[in-house]
Amino acid sequence: MATNTTLIAPDPTICGQKIKLGVIDQIAPRDYSSVLLFFRLSHLCDKQHISQSISVGVRNAARENPQLLCCVSQNNDGREEMELQWNACSGAYVTFKDYATPETSDLWTSGSFDDLEREHFALEKLPRRLVHGCVTQSTPGLSPCLVVQASFIKGGMILSFCMHHTLADGPSTYTFAQSFAKHTRAASLGQEAVCQPLHHCTDRSTVVLPENNVELRDLLDWRVVASDDKFSDGTAYPPDELTKVKYATYFISERNLRRLKQEVNGASGEKFSELEAVCALIWKCVVQARDINLARYPEAKLSITVDARGRMFDNPVPTAYWGNFCEPNAVARMPTACLREACPAEAAARSKVLQQTLSEAARRIRAAITAVDNRAVRRLVGLLHQMPKATSLTWNVDRWPGPDMLIVALNRHMYNSLDFGPELGMSEAMRFTIGNTEGKPDGRCLLMPPRICNGKGLEIMLQYDVNTLERLRSDRAFREFFVWRN
C-alpha cells in the first residue's frame, strides 16, 4: 500500500438534493479548515487493519451526519451564494499513503515520528502536498466537503482531515472528530458503535430571525467589499513589504497561565478568565513585536472567535447545531500606542506598567466577547440579507500589513483526548490551518488544544515575518510566560 484512495459516495436516494445555506455560512472563508493529528505507532502495527478502521470510521461518521458527503458549489442566482448538494459523482475522499516504503521514502524528507516530535510537529516540516489529501473536483465546480488522509511514516502516522468551511465551523468540525474517533475505535476492536444521527437543517437560512432596518453604520466591524478586495480576507500582500515568513509555536505552562491570570486580576481587582488574560498578553506583545507605525495605524483591533449558539434566546439554537455559527467575531479596540508602550527596565516598574496595560486590554476583550449576543447576531444577519450579493461585505480589519489580528480559540476542543482505539490511541499533538497560508502572513493566532504531555498548558501558533518572530521571541514580557518551541 503505497497510495490508495477511496470515495465514500452519498446514498443514491438523496443525490440531487440540496441544502440552502444561511448568510453566516455564506460569509465563512471559502476554503478548507485543515486538522492534523499525530499518532505514535509500533513498528509491528498492522497498517492494513488501521486503514480499514479509519475507512469505517469515516463511513459511519457520515451515517450519523450525511452532510459530510456533500459537495459545495456556487449557485446561479446572481448573488454569488454557495450551496451544498449531494452528487453521485462526489462524496468524502479517504487516502492512505505509506512514506515508509522503499518506493516512497524519498518523497518524505522530514524524518521519523521522533524527529517531528523533537521539533514539536512544526508545520514547516509538514508540506501540504504530502500530508493533506488531494482535493479532487470529480465534476467541475463541485468541491468535496470532506477529504481525509492517513500518512504512515517511520514510527507513526499523520492523520489529516480537511473540511470545507462553508459546511461547518470549528465547533462542528470538532463534533465530526468526536464521531470519527468513536467509530474508528469501535472498528479497530471489531465492534460497531451506536450511530446517533445528527439532526441537521436542510434550510439553514431560517435558523436566525434577521433584524430589520439595520444599516452598515450600525456595524462598524464590517465594510463593503471593494472591487479589488479578496472576500473574507483581512490581508493584502504588497510585494515590497513581504519578507521571509514562518510559522512559530510557543507554549505557556499551566503554572504560568495561573500566574498571568493572577497578575492581570491583581492590577484591576477584577476576575478575568485565563482566555482573557492570555489574549491580552498575546495582543500587546505581537503588536509591539510588529513595530507598527503609530501615525499610520493609531488603533489596533483584536478579533476573537465566539460560538454564538448558546447566546440566542428569541429563537434558540441548539449547542449541537451543525453549520457555521461563530459570527460575528468579538472585536476589541485599543490605541496602538498603549499596546506598544515600552516597559521600564526596572523590574517592579515594568511589572506595574505591564499589568495595567494587560488588565485594560483584558477588560476590552471581555466587553467585546459579551457584546456577541442575540441582537448582534440578528443585526448581522439582517444587514447581510439586504446586501446585493452574499460577498458584498467583509470584515473591517487590516491584519496585514495593518496592526489587527484574529485569535482562533481552539483550546476547548480536546482533540488530543479523543481515543481512536488500541492501535492509534490518542494524538500526541494537533495542528490546524485555514486555507493555504504557506509563505503568507495571515494575522491569525491559534490557541491550540492541550497536549497530553503538557497537562493544561497551551500552545499557540502564529505566522509572521521572521523579524517579527525574532522580536517576539526576545520580548522580555512574552518570554516571562511563553517558551519558544519552533
Buried (B, 14 or more C-beta within 10 A) or exposed (E): EEBEBBBBBBEEEEBEBBBBBBBBBBBBBBBBBBBBBBBBBEEEBEBEBBBBBBBBBBBBBBBBBBBBBBBBBBBEEEBBBBBBBBBBEBBBBBBBBBBBEEEBEEEBEBBBBEEBBEBBBBBEBBBBEBBBBEEBEBEEEBBBBBBBBBBBBBBBBBBBBBBBBBBBBBBBBBBBBBBBBBBBBBBBEEEEBEBEEBEBBEEBBEBBBBBEEBEBEEBEBBBEBEEEBEBBBBBBBEEEEBEEBBBBBBBBBBEBBEBBBEBBBEBBEEEBBBBBBBBBBBBBBBBBBBEBEEEEBEBBBBBBBBBBBEBBEEEEBEEEBBBBBBBBBBBBBBEBEBBBBEBEEEEEEBBBBBBBBBBBBBBBBBEBBEBBBBBBBBBBBBBBBBBEBBBBBBBBBBBBBBBBBBBBBBBEBBBBBBEBBEBBBBBBBBBBBBBEBBEBBBBBBBBBBBBEEBEEBBBBBBBBBEEBBBBBBEBEBBBBBBBBBB
